[in-house]
Amino acid sequence: MLQRFFKTVLLRRVFSLLVLLEIGLAYVIYTNVYYIDLATGLPILDMEVGYSAARANEVLGGYGPVERARYEIIMLADLIHPAVYSSLLGGVIWAMIGRIERQWIAIIPLFAALFDWAENAMIWRMFSEPLPVEYEVAQIGNYLSFGKHGLVTLTVVLLVWLLLRGLWRGIVR
């Protein structure tokens, strides 16, 4: 089943569509992140590797109505962003691995997306309820944030390793 999914992702039209969608989503997300940071000097919780209830209160409490509206735009874009980046990265890893018995490694970005969606749900809950943020909700978001960032880092390291391995094999042959 995963093999069929990644083969579909790697089809030229599907892959191109996913790349264009990723560029558009990244533009929407990072333009609004930049504006929020410029206006308040505060990041968004999605970008922080872990956070406490106090930090969540500080960040969310520092936003005005315009920044809150922009954060809602980010959260809407982040509904499909994990599916897009995990499909792209998983497909590339799957194609670069080559050996069928090791291609299961391509599911790492898919797990990152699951952690990302779960963290987004916790952030949405913190965002939509009046402050102060509940300690338990912030703690769950914190753990999910560490999981997401850890899996994304692992994915990037794996991609760099596969790229260097491919370059090395091309030079040696």
C-alpha positions in Angstrom: 0.0 0.0 0.0 2.8 2.5 0.9 4.7 1.5 -2.2 1.7 2.4 -4.4 1.3 5.7 -2.5 4.9 6.7 -3.0 4.8 5.6 -6.6 1.8 7.9 -7.1 3.6 10.8 -5.4 6.6 10.4 -7.7 4.5 10.6 -10.9 5.6 13.8 -12.7 2.3 15.6 -12.6 1.5 14.6 -9.0 5.0 15.5 -7.8 4.9 18.8 -9.6 1.5 19.6 -8.2 2.8 18.8 -4.7 5.9 21.0 -5.1 3.8 23.9 -6.3 1.3 23.4 -3.4 4.2 23.3 -0.9 5.6 26.6 -2.3 2.2 28.2 -2.1 1.6 27.0 1.5 5.1 28.0 2.6 4.5 31.4 1.2 1.2 31.9 3.0 2.6 30.5 6.3 6.0 32.3 6.3 4.6 35.6 5.1 2.2 35.6 8.0 4.8 34.4 10.5 7.1 37.3 9.4 4.3 39.8 9.8 3.4 38.5 13.3 7.1 38.6 14.3 7.5 42.1 12.9 4.4 43.4 14.7 4.8 41.7 18.1 8.4 40.4 18.3 6.8 37.0 19.1 7.1 33.8 17.2 4.3 31.3 16.6 4.1 28.3 18.8 4.4 25.9 15.8 8.0 27.1 15.2 9.2 26.7 18.8 10.8 23.4 19.8 8.8 22.8 23.0 7.0 25.4 25.1 5.6 25.7 28.6 2.2 27.0 29.6 3.8 30.2 30.7 5.4 30.6 27.3 2.2 29.8 25.5 0.4 32.4 27.6 3.1 35.0 26.8 3.0 34.3 23.1 -0.8 34.0 22.6 -1.4 36.9 25.1 1.0 39.2 23.1 -1.1 39.0 19.9 -3.6 41.7 19.0 -6.6 41.0 16.8 -4.7 41.4 13.6 -2.0 38.9 14.7 -4.7 36.5 15.9 -6.4 36.7 12.5 -3.0 36.0 10.8 -2.4 33.1 13.1 -5.8 31.7 12.1 -4.7 31.9 8.4 -1.5 30.0 9.3 -3.5 27.3 11.1 -5.8 26.9 8.1 -2.8 26.5 5.8 -1.3 24.1 8.3 -4.3 21.7 7.9 -2.9 20.5 4.6 0.8 21.5 4.9 1.8 18.4 6.8 0.2 16.1 4.2 2.0 17.9 1.4 5.5 18.1 2.9 5.4 14.5 4.3 4.3 13.1 1.0 7.0 14.9 -0.9 9.8 14.0 1.5 8.6 10.5 1.9 8.4 10.0 -1.8 11.9 11.4 -2.3 13.3 9.2 0.5 11.5 6.2 -0.9 13.0 6.8 -4.4 16.5 7.4 -3.0 16.7 4.4 -0.7 16.5 1.9 -3.6 16.5 -1.3 -1.7 13.0 -2.5 -1.1 13.7 -4.0 2.3 14.7 -0.5 3.6 12.1 1.6 1.9 9.9 1.5 5.1 12.2 4.3 6.3 10.1 6.6 4.1 7.3 6.6 6.7 9.3 8.8 9.0 8.0 12.1 7.4 4.5 10.6 7.6 4.9 10.2 11.3 6.2 13.8 11.5 2.9 14.9 9.8 0.9 13.0 12.4 2.7 14.7 15.3 2.3 18.1 13.4 -1.4 17.6 13.2 -1.7 16.6 16.8 0.3 19.6 17.9 -1.8 21.9 15.7 -4.9 20.5 17.4 -3.4 21.4 20.8 -2.4 24.9 19.6 -5.9 25.4 18.2 -7.3 24.5 21.5 -5.0 26.9 23.4 -5.7 29.6 20.8 -9.5 29.3 20.9 -9.9 29.2 24.7 -9.5 32.2 26.9 -6.1 32.7 28.6 -4.5 31.4 30.7 -3.7 28.2 28.8 -4.3 25.0 30.7 -1.1 23.4 31.9 -2.1 19.9 30.7 -2.9 21.2 27.2 0.4 23.1 26.9 2.3 20.1 28.2 0.7 17.8 25.6 1.5 20.4 22.9 5.1 20.6 24.2 5.6 16.8 23.9 4.1 16.8 20.4 6.3 19.7 19.4 9.4 17.8 20.5 8.2 14.7 18.6 7.4 16.7 15.4 10.7 18.6 15.4 12.6 15.5 16.2 11.1 13.6 13.3 11.5 16.5 10.9 15.2 16.7 11.9 15.6 13.0 11.4 14.0 13.3 8.0 16.4 16.1 6.9 19.4 14.2 8.2 18.3 11.1 6.3 17.8 13.2 3.1 21.2 14.8 3.4 22.8 11.3 4.1 21.0 9.8 1.1 22.1 12.7 -1.1 25.7 12.5 0.0 25.6 8.7 -0.4 24.3 9.1 -4.0 26.9 11.7 -4.8 29.7 9.5 -3.4 28.5 6.5 -5.4 28.3 8.7 -8.5 31.9 9.9 -8.0 33.3 6.5 -7.2 31.7 4.7 -10.2 
